Amino acid sequence: MACGSLGYVTIGDFERLDIRVGRVVSVERVPRAKSLYRIKVDIGGGVIRQTIAGLVGHYAQEELQGKKVVFLANLKPKRFMGQVSEGMLLAAEAEGKVALLTIDRDVPEGSRVR
């Protein structure tokens, strides 16, 4: 039986995803957007990626600042409200609540999630 309605993926499919530990280095509201933050994330090796995330109303800017997060680093860039998003913060969502995926031990930015 398939997992939910999405079906199965192979280990090869999973290995194509570049999922890393990142640290939020800056958070700003996106001008003229009700729910979007422009978030810069250190994903290790001196690389800072910008992502646009609909987290206003779920997290205060101060809550996000410095947080270690799980980041999808090889997502194709996309524009939102004139801003480029170069990856994705991974989160769970249920009944209108959003919870960012974080790590339970201190590991360096750039550590791969496997």
C-alpha positions in Angstrom: 0.0 0.0 0.0 1.3 3.5 -0.9 2.2 6.0 1.8 -0.8 8.4 1.8 -1.9 9.6 -1.6 1.6 10.5 -2.8 3.0 7.1 -3.2 6.5 5.9 -2.6 9.8 7.4 -3.6 13.1 5.6 -4.1 16.2 6.1 -2.0 17.7 7.7 -5.2 14.8 10.2 -5.2 15.6 11.1 -1.6 19.4 11.3 -2.2 18.7 14.0 -4.8 17.5 16.4 -2.1 20.2 18.6 -0.5 18.8 19.0 3.0 21.0 20.8 5.5 21.1 22.3 8.9 21.1 26.1 8.6 21.1 29.0 11.0 18.8 32.0 10.5 21.0 35.1 10.3 18.4 37.7 9.4 14.6 38.1 9.2 12.7 41.0 7.6 9.1 41.5 6.6 8.6 41.6 2.8 7.1 45.0 1.9 3.5 44.9 0.9 3.1 41.3 1.8 0.8 40.3 4.7 2.4 37.0 5.7 5.9 36.8 4.2 9.3 37.1 5.8 12.6 37.4 3.8 14.9 35.1 5.8 18.6 34.6 5.2 20.0 31.3 6.3 23.7 30.3 6.8 23.9 26.8 5.3 27.6 26.3 5.9 30.8 26.8 4.0 30.2 30.6 3.9 27.0 30.2 1.9 24.0 32.4 2.8 20.7 31.6 1.1 17.6 33.8 1.0 14.2 32.2 1.3 10.7 33.8 1.4 8.5 32.1 3.9 4.8 32.6 5.0 5.6 32.6 8.7 4.2 36.0 9.8 1.6 35.2 12.3 3.3 31.9 13.2 6.7 33.2 14.4 7.9 36.6 15.6 11.0 37.8 13.9 12.9 37.6 17.2 11.9 33.9 17.5 13.4 33.0 14.2 16.7 35.0 14.6 19.5 32.6 15.3 17.3 29.5 15.2 18.9 26.3 13.7 16.5 25.0 11.1 16.3 22.2 8.5 16.7 23.7 5.0 16.2 22.3 1.5 19.1 23.9 -0.3 18.7 22.6 -3.9 15.2 23.8 -4.6 15.0 25.7 -7.9 14.9 29.5 -7.1 11.5 31.2 -7.5 10.3 34.8 -7.2 7.6 35.9 -4.6 6.5 39.5 -4.4 9.6 40.6 -6.2 12.0 38.6 -3.9 14.0 35.6 -4.9 13.6 32.5 -2.8 16.6 30.1 -3.0 15.5 27.2 -0.9 12.9 26.2 1.7 12.6 26.0 5.5 11.0 22.6 6.3 8.0 22.7 8.5 5.0 20.7 9.7 1.5 22.1 9.4 -1.7 20.9 11.1 -4.9 22.6 11.9 -3.5 26.0 10.9 -0.5 25.7 13.1 3.1 25.7 11.7 6.1 24.2 13.4 9.6 24.6 11.9 11.7 21.5 11.8 14.7 22.0 14.0 17.5 19.8 15.4 17.8 18.5 18.9 21.6 18.6 19.2 24.1 21.3 18.3 25.7 20.4 14.9 27.4 22.8 12.5 25.6 24.7 9.8 25.9 22.8 6.6 25.5 19.4 8.2 23.6 17.1 5.8 20.3 15.6 6.8 20.1 12.0 5.8 
